[in-house]
Amino acid sequence: MDDRLRQPEIEVVGAVIVRDGLVLCAQRGPDGSLSGKWEFPGGKVEHGESGRLALEREIDEELRCVVEVGDEIATTRYDDGRVVVVLTTFWCQIVSGTPQLTEHTALRWVAPGDLGGLDWAPADVPAVELVATRLAP
């Protein structure tokens, strides 16, 4: 394929934060793309930054919490027609702080079996399915 025709890729990371058997889900705010969709909190990886460091930074910025980033869950690619989003999700644990709304419209702790009931951003869907399966009783 001609490189001039290739769509740009954006590398993003998402935190699957589990507490007391529930998963933290964040609803996208009204000002960005995919407004109202649910996602695992996180954000873009900056140039020269590892995915894990980006996730620590993003969770501090978005939720005002410190997390310990664990194992990778999945990496998915979603082509929205303008850009390809490459999302890597990781298991995370809050080590200090309580999640606060700064960029999202809502935060919700959801039982693994209820994750499928939310209207997820497309790039998150494969990870949602894996998380629900792995955390199922």
PAZAPA-4460 file (N, C-alpha, C; in steps of 0.05 Angstrom, whole numbers, plus 32768, in hexadecimal, padded with zeros to 4 digits):
% residues 137
    n_x    n_y    n_z   ca_x   ca_y   ca_z    c_x    c_y    c_z   seq   type   mol
   8011   7FE8   8000   8000   8000   8000   8012   8019   8000     1      M     A
   8009   802D   7FF1   8018   8046   7FF0   8016   8054   800B     2      D     A
   802D   805B   8016   802E   8068   8031   801E   8082   8032     3      D     A
   801B   808F   801B   800B   80A8   801A   7FEE   80A2   801F     4      R     A
   7FE5   808A   801A   7FC9   8083   801E   7FC3   8077   8039     5      L     A
   7FD8   8070   8048   7FD5   8063   8062   7FCA   8078   8076     6      R     A
   7FB7   806F   8085   7FAB   8081   809A   7FBE   8083   80B1     7      Q     A
   7FBF   809A   80BE   7FD0   809D   80D6   7FC6   808B   80EC     8      P     A
   7FD9   8083   80FD   7FD3   8072   8114   7FD7   8082   812D     9      E     A
   7FC5   807E   8140   7FC8   808A   815B   7FCA   8073   816F    10      I     A
   7FE0   8074   817E   7FE5   805F   8193   7FD9   8069   81AD    11      E     A
   7FC6   805A   81B8   7FB9   8061   81D1   7FBA   8049   81E4    12      V     A
   7FB6   804F   81FE   7FB6   803A   8212   7F9D   803D   8224    13      V     A
   7F94   8027   822F   7F7D   8027   8240   7F83   8016   8259    14      G     A
   7F78   8020   8270   7F7B   8013   8289   7F62   8003   8291    15      A     A
   7F66   7FE9   8295   7F50   7FD9   82A0   7F55   7FD7   82BE    16      V     A
   7F47   7FE9   82CC   7F4B   7FEB   82E9   7F35   7FDB   82F7    17      I     A
   7F3D   7FC7   8307   7F2A   7FB6   8315   7F2C   7FBA   8333    18      V     A
   7F15   7FBE   833F   7F14   7FC1   835C   7EFB   7FB3   8367    19      R     A
   7F00   7FA1   837A   7EEA   7F92   8386   7ED9   7F83   8371    20      D     A
   7EE6   7F79   835C   7ED9   7F6A   8348   7ECB   7F7B   8333    21      G     A
   7ECC   7F95   8335   7EBF   7FA7   8322   7ED4   7FB5   8311    22      L     A
   7ECC   7FBD   82F8   7EDE   7FC9   82E5   7ED7   7FE6   82E1    23      V     A
   7EEA   7FF8   82E2   7EE5   8015   82DE   7EE2   801B   82C1    24      L     A
   7ECB   8027   82BA   7EC5   802F   829F   7EC0   804D   829F    25      C     A
   7EC9   805A   8289   7EC7   8077   8286   7EB7   807E   826D    26      A     A
   7EA5   8092   8270   7E95   809B   8259   7EA2   80B4   824D    27      Q     A
   7EA7   80B3   8233   7EB4   80C9   8225   7EA3   80E2   8227    28      R     A
   7EB1   80F9   822A   7EA4   8112   822C   7E99   811D   8212    29      G     A
   7E8A   8133   8213   7E7C   813D   81FB   7E8E   814B   81E7    30      P     A
   7EA6   8152   81EF   7EB7   8162   81DD   7EC8   8153   81C9    31      D     A
   7ECC   8139   81CE   7EDE   812A   81BC   7ECF   8118   81A9    32      G     A
   7EDF   8107   819C   7ED3   80F4   818A   7EC5   80DE   819B    33      S     A
   7EB2   80D0   818F   7EA3   80BA   819C   7E97   80C3   81B7    34      L     A
   7E8C   80DB   81B7   7E7F   80E6   81CF   7E6A   80D3   81D9    35      S     A
   7E6B   80CE   81F4   7E57   80BD   8201   7E5E   80A0   8201    36      G     A
   7E71   8098   81F1   7E79   807B   81F1   7E89   8075   820A    37      K     A
   7E89   805C   8212   7E98   8053   822A   7EB3   8049   8221    38      W     A
   7EC7   804C   8233   7EE2   8043   822D   7EF0   803C   8247    39      E     A
   7F07   802E   8244   7F19   802B   825A   7F29   8045   825B    40      F     A
   7F2C   8051   8272   7F3B   806B   8273   7F58   8067   826A    41      P     A
   7F62   807C   825E   7F7D   807C   8254   7F81   8093   8240    42      G     A
   7F92   808F   822D   7F96   80A4   8219   7FAE   809E   8207    43      G     A
   7FB6   80B3   81F9   7FCB   80B1   81E4   7FE7   80AD   81F0    44      K     A
   7FF6   809D   81E2   8012   8099   81E9   8022   80AF   81DB    45      V     A
   8032   80BE   81EA   8043   80D3   81DF   805C   80C7   81D3    46      E     A
   8068   80D6   81C1   8081   80CE   81B3   8096   80C7   81C8    47      H     A
   80A2   80B0   81C6   80B8   80A7   81D7   80AF   809B   81F2    48      G     A
   8095   8099   81F5   8089   808F   820F   8080   8072   820B    49      E     A
   8085   8062   8220   807B   8047   821F   805D   8047   8225    50      S     A
   804F   8032   821D   8033   802F   8223   802D   8030   8241    51      G     A
   803D   8022   8250   8039   8022   826D   803C   803E   827A    52      R     A
   8051   804C   8272   8056   8067   827D   803F   807A   8274    53      L     A
   8037   8077   825B   8021   8087   8251   8007   8083   8261    54      A     A
   8002   806A   8268   7FEA   8063   8278   7FEC   806F   8294    55      L     A
   8003   806D   82A0   8006   8079   82BB   8001   8097   82BA    56      E     A
   800C   80A4   82A5   8009   80C1   82A2   7FEB   80C8   829D    57      R     A
   7FDF   80BA   828A   7FC3   80BF   8283   7FB0   80BC   829A    58      E     A
   7FB4   80A6   82A9   7FA2   80A2   82C0   7FA5   80B7   82D5    59      I     A
   7FBD   80C0   82D9   7FC2   80D7   82EC   7FB4   80F0   82E1    60      D     A
   7FB6   80F5   82C7   7FAA   810D   82BC   7F8B   810B   82BC    61      E     A
   7F81   80F4   82B3   7F64   80F1   82AF   7F54   80EB   82C9    62      E     A
   7F60   80DB   82DA   7F51   80D2   82F2   7F5D   80DB   830C    63      L     A
   7F74   80E8   830B   7F82   80F1   8324   7F88   80DA   8336    64      R     A
   7F91   80C3   832A   7F98   80AC   8339   7FB4   80A2   8330    65      C     A
   7FC0   8092   8341   7FD9   8085   833A   7FD2   8067   8337    66      V     A
   7FDB   805C   8320   7FD6   8040   831B   7FF0   8030   8318    67      V     A
   7FEE   8017   831E   8004   8004   8317   7FFA   7FF5   82FF    68      E     A
   800A   7FF7   82E9   8002   7FEB   82D0   800D   7FCE   82D0    69      V     A
   7FFA   7FBB   82CA   8001   7F9F   82CA   8004   7F94   82AE    70      G     A
   7FFB   7F7C   82AA   7FFD   7F6E   8291   7FEC   7F7A   827B    71      D     A
   7FF6   7F77   8262   7FE6   7F7F   824B   7FCF   7F6C   8247    72      E     A
   7FB8   7F77   8240   7FA0   7F67   823A   7F9E   7F62   821C    73      I     A
   7F9E   7F78   820C   7F9B   7F75   81EF   7FA4   7F8E   81E1    74      A     A
   7FAB   7F8B   81C8   7FAF   7FA2   81B6   7F9C   7F9F   819F    75      T     A
   7F8C   7FB3   819A   7F79   7FB2   8184   7F7D   7FCA   8172    76      T     A
   7F74   7FC7   8159   7F76   7FDC   8145   7F5A   7FE3   813C    77      R     A
   7F53   7FFC   813C   7F39   8005   8132   7F3D   801B   811E    78      Y     A
   7F33   8017   8106   7F34   802B   80F0   7F1A   8039   80EF    79      D     A
   7F1A   8053   80F5   7F01   8062   80F5   7EFD   8071   80DA    80      D     A
   7F0E   806B   80C6   7F0C   8077   80AC   7F1E   808F   80A9    81      G     A
   7F27   809B   80BF   7F39   80B2   80BE   7F54   80AB   80CA    82      R     A
   7F53   809A   80DF   7F6B   8094   80EE   7F68   8077   80F8    83      V     A
   7F7F   806A   80FD   7F7F   804F   8109   7F87   8052   8126    84      V     A
   7F75   804A   8138   7F7B   804B   8154   7F86   8030   815C    85      V     A
   7F9E   8030   8168   7FAB   8018   8172   7FAA   8019   8190    86      V     A
   7F97   800A   819C   7F92   800B   81B9   7F9E   7FF2   81C7    87      L     A
   7FAF   7FF7   81DA   7FBA   7FE2   81EB   7FAE   7FE6   8207    88      T     A
   7FA2   7FD1   8212   7F96   7FD2   822C   7FA7   7FC2   8240    89      T     A
   7FA8   7FCB   8259   7FB8   7FBE   826E   7FA7   7FBC   8287    90      F     A
   7FAB   7FA6   8296   7FA0   7FA4   82B0   7FAD   7FB9   82C2    91      W     A
   7F9E   7FC7   82D2   7FA9   7FDB   82E4   7F9C   7FDA   82FF    92      C     A
   7FAB   7FE4   8312   7FA2   7FE4   832E   7FA7   8000   8339    93      Q     A
   7F93   800C   8346   7F97   8026   8352   7FA8   8023   836B    94      I     A
   7FBE   8032   836D   7FCF   8030   8385   7FCB   8049   8397    95      V     A
   7FC1   805F   838B   7FB9   8076   839C   7FA6   8087   838D    96      S     A
   7F94   8094   839D   7F81   80A6   8392   7F66   8098   838D    97      G     A
   7F52   80A9   8387   7F37   80A0   8380   7F30   80AC   8365    98      T     A
   7F27   809C   8352   7F21   80A7   8338   7F0E   80BF   8339    99      P     A
   7F16   80D4   832B   7F07   80ED   8329   7F01   80F3   830C   100      Q     A
   7EEA   8100   8307   7EE3   8109   82EC   7EF3   8122   82E5   101      L     A
   7F02   8121   82D0   7F0F   8139   82C6   7F0A   813D   82A8   102      T     A
   7F08   8127   8299   7F04   8128   827C   7EEB   8119   8273   103      E     A
   7EE3   8105   8283   7ECD   80F4   827C   7EB2   80FF   8287   104      H     A
   7E9C   80F6   827B   7E82   80FE   8284   7E7A   80EE   829D   105      T     A
   7E82   80D4   829E   7E7A   80C3   82B4   7E8F   80AD   82B8   106      A     A
   7E91   80A4   82D0   7EA1   808C   82D7   7E8E   8078   82E4   107      L     A
   7E92   805F   82DE   7E80   804B   82E9   7E90   8031   82EF   108      R     A
   7E8C   8025   8307   7E97   800B   830D   7E82   7FF7   8305   109      W     A
   7E8B   7FE5   82F3   7E78   7FD2   82E6   7E81   7FB5   82EA   110      V     A
   7E6D   7FA4   82F0   7E73   7F88   82F3   7E7B   7F7D   82D7   111      A     A
   7E8E   7F6A   82D7   7E97   7F5F   82BD   7E80   7F55   82AB   112      P     A
   7E6C   7F49   82B6   7E56   7F3F   82A6   7E44   7F54   829A   113      G     A
   7E47   7F6D   82A4   7E37   7F83   829B   7E46   7F96   8287   114      D     A
   7E5F   7F90   8282   7E6F   7FA1   8271   7E62   7FA4   8255   115      L     A
   7E58   7F8E   824B   7E4C   7F8E   8230   7E34   7FA0   822D   116      G     A
   7E28   7FA8   8243   7E11   7FB9   8243   7E17   7FD7   823E   117      G     A
   7E30   7FDE   823E   7E38   7FFA   8238   7E3D   7FFE   821B   118      L     A
   7E3A   8016   8211   7E3F   801D   81F5   7E5D   8025   81F3   119      D     A
   7E6E   8011   81EC   7E8B   8015   81EC   7E95   8021   81D3   120      W     A
   7EAB   8030   81D6   7EBA   803A   81BE   7EC4   8021   81AF   121      A     A
   7EC3   8021   8195   7ECA   8009   8185   7EE5   7FFD   818C   122      P     A
   7EFA   800D   8190   7F14   8002   8195   7F15   7FF2   81AF   123      A     A
   7F04   7FF9   81C2   7F04   7FEB   81DC   7EF5   7FD0   81DC   124      D     A
   7EE4   7FCC   81C9   7ED3   7FB4   81C9   7EE2   7F99   81CC   125      V     A
   7EF7   7F94   81BD   7F05   7F7A   81C1   7F10   7F77   81DD   126      P     A
   7F1B   7F8C   81E9   7F25   7F8A   8204   7F0E   7F86   8218   127      A     A
   7EF7   7F93   8213   7EE0   7F8F   8225   7ED8   7F72   8226   128      V     A
   7ED7   7F65   820E   7ED0   7F49   820D   7EE4   7F38   821C   129      E     A
   7EFE   7F3D   8219   7F12   7F2E   8227   7F10   7F32   8245   130      L     A
   7F0C   7F4A   824E   7F0B   7F50   826A   7EF2   7F42   8276   131      V     A
   7EDB   7F44   8269   7EC3   7F37   8273   7EC7   7F19   8276   132      A     A
   7ED4   7F0D   8262   7ED9   7EF0   8263   7EEC   7EE9   8279   133      T     A
   7F02   7EF7   827B   7F17   7EF1   828F   7F0D   7EF5   82AC   134      R     A
   7EFB   7F08   82B0   7EF2   7F0E   82CB   7ED8   7F00   82D2   135      L     A
   7ECD   7EF1   82BF   7EB3   7EE4   82C5   7EB7   7ECF   82DB   136      A     A
   7EA2   7ECD   82EC   7EA4   7EBA   8303   7EA4   7E9D   82F9   137      P     A
***
